[in-house]
């Protein structure tokens, strides 16, 4: 992922290889990806039809367990949090490096 490239550069050089408009576009790109992922997380919700039908509710629960949906959701959530932390770091670092100049 592109984020890894920037964090590796920061680790090795002590500065970001992205700033200004490029950084803003990168942050916008990542936020749009995050939003698209969040828009599709509805698949983890139980359909309304399962709320009042015990058999469908059990089928829904069993399928979620079979496909490890809770674990997959948690993994997606954790990865989004890591991306969020990286973006916050990039933003703060960019501002800090600009202030040093």
C-alpha positions in Angstrom: 0.0 0.0 0.0 1.1 3.5 -0.7 0.9 4.4 3.0 3.7 1.9 3.7 5.9 3.6 1.2 5.5 6.9 3.0 6.1 5.5 6.5 9.2 3.6 5.3 10.6 6.9 3.9 9.8 8.7 7.1 11.6 5.9 9.1 14.7 6.0 6.9 15.0 9.7 6.1 13.3 11.4 9.1 11.0 13.4 6.9 8.0 12.8 4.7 8.3 12.4 0.9 4.9 13.9 0.5 3.6 17.4 1.4 1.2 20.1 0.5 -1.3 19.3 -2.2 0.1 15.8 -2.8 -0.5 15.0 0.9 -4.0 16.5 0.8 -4.8 14.5 -2.3 -3.4 11.3 -0.7 -5.5 11.9 2.5 -8.6 12.5 0.3 -7.9 9.3 -1.6 -7.6 7.3 1.5 -10.7 8.9 3.1 -12.7 8.0 0.0 -11.5 4.4 0.1 -12.5 4.3 3.8 -15.9 5.7 3.0 -16.4 3.1 0.2 -15.5 0.4 2.6 -17.9 1.7 5.3 -20.7 2.0 2.7 -20.4 -1.7 2.1 -20.3 -2.9 5.7 -24.1 -3.2 5.7 -23.5 -6.8 4.7 -22.6 -7.5 8.4 -26.0 -6.2 9.5 -28.9 -8.6 10.0 -31.7 -8.1 7.4 -35.0 -6.9 8.8 -36.7 -10.2 7.8 -34.5 -12.1 10.3 -35.7 -9.9 13.2 -39.0 -11.5 13.7 -38.4 -15.0 12.2 -36.5 -17.3 14.6 -35.5 -19.7 11.8 -34.1 -17.0 9.6 -32.4 -15.4 12.5 -30.7 -18.7 13.4 -29.7 -19.2 9.7 -28.3 -15.6 9.6 -26.3 -16.2 12.8 -25.0 -19.5 11.7 -23.9 -18.1 8.3 -22.1 -15.2 10.1 -20.3 -17.7 12.2 -19.4 -20.0 9.3 -17.9 -17.1 7.3 -16.3 -15.5 10.4 -18.0 -12.2 9.7 -17.4 -10.7 13.2 -13.7 -11.4 12.9 -13.6 -10.0 9.3 -15.4 -6.9 10.4 -13.0 -6.5 13.4 -10.1 -6.9 11.0 -11.5 -4.3 8.6 -12.1 -1.9 11.5 -8.6 -2.4 12.9 -7.0 -1.7 9.5 -9.1 1.4 9.1 -7.9 2.6 12.5 -4.3 2.0 11.5 -4.8 4.0 8.3 -6.5 6.8 10.3 -3.5 6.9 12.7 -1.1 7.0 9.7 -3.0 9.9 8.2 -3.0 11.8 11.4 0.8 11.2 11.8 1.4 12.4 8.2 -0.6 15.5 8.8 1.0 16.3 12.1 4.5 15.5 10.8 4.0 17.6 7.6 2.9 20.6 9.7 5.9 20.1 12.1 8.4 19.8 9.3 7.1 22.9 7.6 7.4 24.8 10.9 11.0 23.7 11.2 11.9 25.2 7.8 
